[in-house]
């Protein structure tokens, strides 16, 4: 992206984009991260239009060729196929909103199809690798104990990182072994919590959180060194550090633990619908990707163990 286009993107947030983001927030109930992704895509598209035509400002003047040109430009700039597909999806959603609100009369995206994306199989840790990762936390220190509790809870429940960091103390029922979380679209779900996770979270609450918290009114479960709720960036950094320290030759992200949770459940006979419910997937086809992983694992075991493989 040229410097001029980057500059335009920084300032190009017109009233229709803001109205659309408000719609996503108040009407659709989408999370802040999802709203930010839509906003980022549309700002980039608006900046592209502004560079192409300085008089841009009328969304009704945008046509199919403008959108195709933008997507082609993204590909020329080296954007990933998934990024281009997401941009088109954002533009399609935006124009659907514009027509619904009668801001434009014609939807230029009607006959544009979002390309089918071949799903990439997620990286999964073995049970031994999960154990190795957990062991990197120095649980004699408050922050190390906090980290062990977070990693255990994420792997033990399959929570998304945003869900983990939003947990409040009262969201976990230690006696019943369940936790409550708000997922995508602000949908609440109840997830069983394994005994190992409960033990580590209780240890964190008893020995570490009191040393981190600064305000008696702070109810967020996991806090940073300053006594405030931990950020996504902070969690990514600590997980990256533990992954490097463990020597595991795989990319380890928060989603890696979520993928490992689902795969290990299915490998041990869990029902696909139950896993879907625990992960908070609206569509079971999203969960079915893990069945491919288990089949791949079975094939590897067969190749290694069968005498005629």
Secondary structure, DSSP 8 states (H G I E B T S, - for coil): --HHHHHHHHH---HHHHHHHHHHHHTS---HHHHHHHHHHHHHHHHHHHHH-TT---GGG--HHHHHHHHHHHHHTT--HHHHHHHHHHHHHHHHHHHHTTS-S--TTTT---------------HHHHHHHHTTS-TTSHHHHHHHHHHHHHHHH---HHHHHH-BGGGEETTTTEEEEE-GGG-EEEEE--HHHHHHHHHHHHHTHHHH---TT--BSSB-TTSSB--HHHHHHHHHHHHHHHT--S---HHHHHHHHHHHHHHTT--HHHHHHHHT-SSHHHHTHHHHHHHHHHHHHHHHH-TT-
